Amino acid sequence: MDIAAALRAFVRTVERGSVTAAARDLAISQPAVTKHLRNLERHVGARLLERSSRIVRPTSQGQALYTVSREALVSIDAALEGVRRDMGAVEGHLRIHAPSCVGAKHLHGIVMDFQRTYPAVTADLVLDNREIDLVYENFDLAIRYGRPADQNLIIRRLGAIRRILVAAPSFLARFGPIDTLARLSEVALITSESLLSKQDVLALRDRDNAATELPVRAALRTNNAEVIVATLVAGHAAGPVQHLLVDSELADGRLVRILPEYEVRPTEAFLAYPSVRFMRPVVRAFTDFAVPALRNVPGIMSGRDTAPPDARAMDAPDTMPEDLPARFPAPVDGRADRA
């Protein structure tokens, strides 16, 4: 029996709760996983898994074996990759998850740049706007909006995601200037549901960090960042948007700031990964590569001051610790806002 292969099949089955899903993740057949599990139970002389028609769960003996085996396998993989790294090679496979907005607009390019530097690295880049379990879904790391609550994650702060108010010149030509909050409340807006209360109230703040709740007319709501940007550029509506989504549109004049003294309260972004103790060299290399690049994205404020910035605030240093366990609370907006 290949004990390492059997333990890998066992660990992945526990994490996925399914033999079929474990087989898919390991790129082997379902009968092969079943055989590994049967051989492992015979080898240790104990029943390790309880099977039902819906899920597979570890027994008490299986849970104990899982806890030790998972750390051991990750440690072995890290040691092997460490040797290859010491020989000048960063290689292996990465699974990365991110919100579609920052993922498609910026993270995609960072991943490609990383692969140009390290051609032996392959990657799965999964972009959607749902919460994931990094261990269960077998991700190495993820970008999260809002501080993760999972105590098993290590998080690295990227900065605060700015949301500004914009409109197309064509929209302003048709409906006139938007130079007061009262005027903003009258025009059609596009937004995401997460930014509005049930009463269609938009929470804004000024440069002094004073909060204002403004009733607005949400003509269109969507959870898709591309739809928001396309709607704004087409002049169909004005609205709040992540600055990182429209930096090029602002630069070439397709969109302009309105009420620049006001912004929507930002949400902090974090890079999260399951553990730091046994972080594989390829994961650490990507983290070290990606974090500075993400912090340089227009619209991500790396400083602690998250008020609508003037020129000095944009240059504020990041004084927060690099790596923080998720269990430590912080006074940030914990909603998982996406678009």
C-alpha positions in Angstrom: 0.0 0.0 0.0 1.2 3.5 -0.8 0.6 5.1 2.6 1.2 8.6 1.4 -1.4 8.3 -1.4 -3.8 6.6 1.0 -3.5 9.4 3.5 -3.9 12.0 0.8 -7.1 10.3 -0.3 -8.3 10.1 3.3 -7.5 13.7 4.1 -9.2 15.1 1.0 -12.3 12.9 1.6 -12.7 14.2 5.1 -12.3 17.8 3.9 -14.7 17.4 1.1 -17.2 15.1 2.8 -17.4 13.1 -0.4 -15.4 10.3 -2.1 -16.5 11.6 -5.5 -15.3 15.2 -4.7 -12.0 13.9 -3.3 -11.4 11.9 -6.4 -12.1 14.9 -8.6 -9.7 17.1 -6.5 -7.0 14.4 -6.6 -7.5 13.7 -10.4 -8.0 10.0 -9.8 -11.0 7.7 -10.1 -13.6 7.2 -7.4 -12.8 3.5 -7.2 -9.2 4.4 -6.6 -10.1 6.6 -3.7 -12.4 4.0 -2.2 -9.5 1.4 -2.5 -7.1 3.8 -0.7 -9.6 4.3 2.1 -10.3 0.6 2.5 -6.6 -0.2 2.5 -5.9 2.5 5.1 -8.6 1.3 7.4 -7.3 -2.2 7.1 -3.8 -1.0 7.8 -4.6 0.9 11.0 -7.2 -1.7 12.1 -9.9 0.9 12.8 -12.9 2.3 11.0 -12.0 5.8 10.0 -15.1 7.0 8.1 -18.8 6.9 8.6 -20.7 6.9 5.3 -24.2 7.8 4.5 -26.1 8.5 1.3 -25.4 12.2 1.6 -22.0 12.7 3.3 -18.9 11.0 4.6 -17.7 12.0 8.2 -14.7 10.9 10.1 -15.1 8.7 13.2 -13.3 9.8 16.4 -10.3 7.7 15.4 -10.5 9.2 11.9 -10.7 12.7 13.1 -7.5 12.2 15.2 -5.7 10.7 12.2 -6.9 13.5 10.0 -5.6 16.2 12.3 -2.1 14.8 12.4 -2.0 13.6 8.8 -3.0 16.9 7.2 -0.3 18.8 9.0 2.2 16.1 8.2 1.4 16.0 4.5 1.5 19.8 4.2 4.8 19.8 5.9 6.2 17.2 3.6 5.0 19.1 0.5 6.5 22.3 1.9 9.8 20.6 2.5 9.9 19.2 -1.0 9.0 22.5 -2.6 11.5 24.2 -0.3 14.3 22.0 -1.7 13.3 22.9 -5.2 13.1 26.6 -4.3 16.6 26.4 -2.8 17.7 25.1 -6.1 16.3 28.2 -7.7 12.9 26.8 -8.7 9.5 28.2 -7.6 6.9 25.8 -9.1 3.7 24.0 -8.3 0.0 24.7 -8.5 -2.0 27.6 -7.0 -5.7 27.8 -6.3 -6.8 31.4 -5.8 -10.2 32.9 -5.1 -11.2 36.5 -5.3 -14.3 38.7 -5.9 -14.9 39.1 -9.6 -14.4 42.9 -9.5 -10.8 43.1 -8.3 -10.0 39.6 -9.7 -10.9 40.4 -13.4 -9.6 44.0 -13.3 -6.4 43.6 -11.5 -5.6 40.1 -9.9 -5.7 38.4 -13.3 -2.8 40.5 -14.6 -0.8 40.0 -11.4 -1.2 36.2 -11.8 0.1 36.4 -15.4 3.0 38.5 -14.4 3.9 36.0 -11.6 3.8 33.2 -14.2 6.1 35.1 -16.5 8.5 35.3 -13.6 8.0 31.7 -12.6 6.9 29.7 -15.7 6.7 26.4 -13.8 3.7 27.7 -11.8 0.2 26.8 -12.8 -2.9 28.4 -11.3 -6.7 28.1 -10.9 -8.1 31.6 -10.6 -11.7 31.4 -9.5 -13.6 34.7 -9.5 -17.1 35.0 -8.0 -18.8 36.9 -5.3 -19.5 34.2 -2.7 -18.0 33.3 0.6 -15.8 30.1 0.4 -14.3 27.7 2.8 -10.6 27.7 1.7 -9.9 24.2 3.2 -13.1 22.5 2.0 -12.8 23.9 -1.5 -9.0 23.4 -1.6 -7.9 27.0 -2.2 -4.4 28.1 -1.2 -5.4 31.8 -0.7 -8.2 34.2 -1.3 -8.9 37.9 -1.4 -11.7 38.8 1.1 -13.7 42.0 1.5 -14.3 42.6 5.2 -12.3 40.9 7.9 -12.7 37.1 7.8 -14.2 35.6 10.9 -12.8 32.1 10.5 -10.3 31.6 13.3 -8.4 29.0 11.2 -7.3 31.7 8.7 -4.2 33.9 8.7 -4.9 37.3 7.1 -2.8 39.9 5.6 -4.3 43.4 5.2 -4.2 44.9 1.7 -6.0 48.2 2.4 -9.3 49.9 2.2 -11.4 49.7 -1.0 -12.5 53.2 -1.9 -16.0 53.7 -3.3 -16.5 57.0 -5.1 -19.5 58.8 -6.8 -19.2 59.0 -10.6 -21.2 59.8 -13.7 -20.7 59.9 -17.4 -20.4 63.4 -19.1 -23.4 62.3 -21.3 -25.5 61.7 -18.2 -24.6 65.1 -16.8 -25.3 66.8 -20.1 -28.9 65.3 -20.1 -29.7 65.8 -16.4 -27.5 68.7 -15.4 -24.8 69.0 -12.7 -24.9 67.0 -9.5 -23.4 69.4 -7.1 -25.5 68.8 -3.9 -26.6 65.8 -1.9 -30.2 66.8 -2.6 -29.6 66.7 -6.3 -27.9 63.2 -6.0 -31.0 61.9 -4.3 -33.1 62.9 -7.3 -31.2 61.3 -10.2 -31.2 57.6 -11.2 -28.4 55.5 -9.6 -27.0 52.1 -10.3 -25.7 50.3 -7.2 -25.4 46.9 -5.5 -27.8 45.8 -2.9 -25.1 45.6 -0.3 -24.5 49.3 -0.4 -28.1 50.3 0.3 -30.4 49.8 3.3 -33.8 48.3 2.7 -35.2 51.9 2.6 -32.8 52.8 -0.3 -30.6 54.9 1.9 -27.0 55.4 0.9 -24.4 55.9 3.7 -21.9 58.6 2.8 -19.2 60.4 4.7 -17.2 63.6 4.0 -13.6 64.4 4.3 -14.0 65.1 8.1 -15.4 61.5 8.4 -18.9 62.9 9.2 -21.6 60.4 8.2 -24.6 61.2 6.1 -27.5 58.9 5.2 -29.1 59.9 1.9 -32.3 58.5 0.5 -31.6 57.8 -3.2 -33.5 56.4 -6.3 -31.9 53.1 -7.2 -32.9 52.6 -10.9 -30.8 49.5 -11.2 -29.3 47.1 -8.8 -26.8 44.4 -9.7 -24.0 42.2 -8.2 -22.0 42.3 -11.4 -19.1 44.8 -11.5 -18.9 44.8 -15.3 -22.6 45.7 -15.5 -22.1 48.6 -13.1 -19.2 50.1 -15.1 -21.0 49.6 -18.5 -24.1 51.3 -17.2 -22.2 54.2 -15.8 -20.1 54.7 -19.0 -23.3 54.4 -21.2 -24.7 57.4 -19.2 -27.8 55.4 -18.1 -27.3 56.2 -14.4 -24.8 57.7 -12.0 -23.7 56.0 -8.8 -21.2 54.7 -6.3 -18.5 52.4 -7.6 -15.2 50.9 -6.5 -12.5 53.3 -7.6 -10.3 50.4 -8.7 -13.0 49.4 -11.3 -13.0 52.8 -13.1 -9.5 54.2 -12.8 -9.0 54.0 -16.6 -12.4 55.4 -17.3 -11.7 58.4 -15.1 -8.3 58.9 -16.7 -9.7 59.1 -20.2 -12.8 61.1 -19.3 -15.5 58.5 -19.9 -16.5 59.0 -16.3 -16.0 62.0 -13.9 -16.2 62.4 -10.2 -19.4 63.9 -8.8 -19.5 65.3 -5.2 -15.8 64.5 -4.7 -16.0 65.6 -1.1 -18.2 62.5 -0.4 -17.5 58.8 -0.6 -19.2 55.6 0.5 -17.6 54.1 3.6 -14.8 51.8 2.4 -14.4 48.1 3.1 -11.1 46.7 4.0 -9.6 44.0 1.9 -7.4 41.1 3.2 -5.4 38.2 1.7 -6.4 35.1 3.6 -4.8 31.6 3.7 -5.4 28.5 5.8 -2.1 28.6 7.7 1.3 30.2 7.8 3.2 27.5 9.6 3.3 25.2 6.6 2.9 27.7 3.8 4.2 26.1 0.6 7.0 28.1 -1.0 5.0 28.8 -4.2 2.2 30.2 -2.0 4.6 32.4 -0.1 6.3 33.5 -3.3 3.0 34.5 -4.8 1.9 36.3 -1.6 5.2 38.3 -1.5 4.7 39.1 -5.3 1.0 40.0 -5.2 0.6 42.0 -2.0 2.8 45.0 -3.1 1.1 44.9 -6.5 -2.4 45.0 -5.0 -1.5 47.8 -2.6 -0.5 49.9 -5.6 -3.9 49.4 -7.3 -5.6 52.8 -7.7 -8.5 52.9 -5.3 -6.9 50.7 -2.6 -5.8 52.8 0.3 -3.0 51.1 2.2 -2.9 53.7 5.1 -5.0 53.5 8.2 -6.8 56.7 7.4 -9.8 55.7 5.4 -11.5 59.0 5.1 -12.0 60.4 1.6 -8.3 61.2 0.9 -6.5 64.3 -0.1 -3.0 64.0 -1.7 -1.3 63.4 1.7 -3.7 60.7 2.8 -3.1 58.7 -0.4 0.6 58.5 0.6 0.0 57.4 4.1 2.2 54.4 5.1 0.7 51.0 6.0 1.3 50.8 9.7 -0.7 47.7 10.4 1.0 44.3 11.0 1.6 42.2 7.9 0.0 39.0 9.2 -2.8 38.8 11.6 -4.8 35.9 12.9 -8.5 36.3 11.9 -9.7 35.9 15.5 -8.4 39.4 16.5 -11.2 41.9 16.0 -10.8 45.3 14.3 -13.1 48.3 13.9 -13.8 47.7 10.2 -16.9 47.2 8.1 -17.3 43.4 8.1 -19.9 43.2 5.3 -18.7 41.2 2.3 -19.5 44.0 -0.2 -18.5 43.1 -3.7 -19.5 45.3 -6.5 
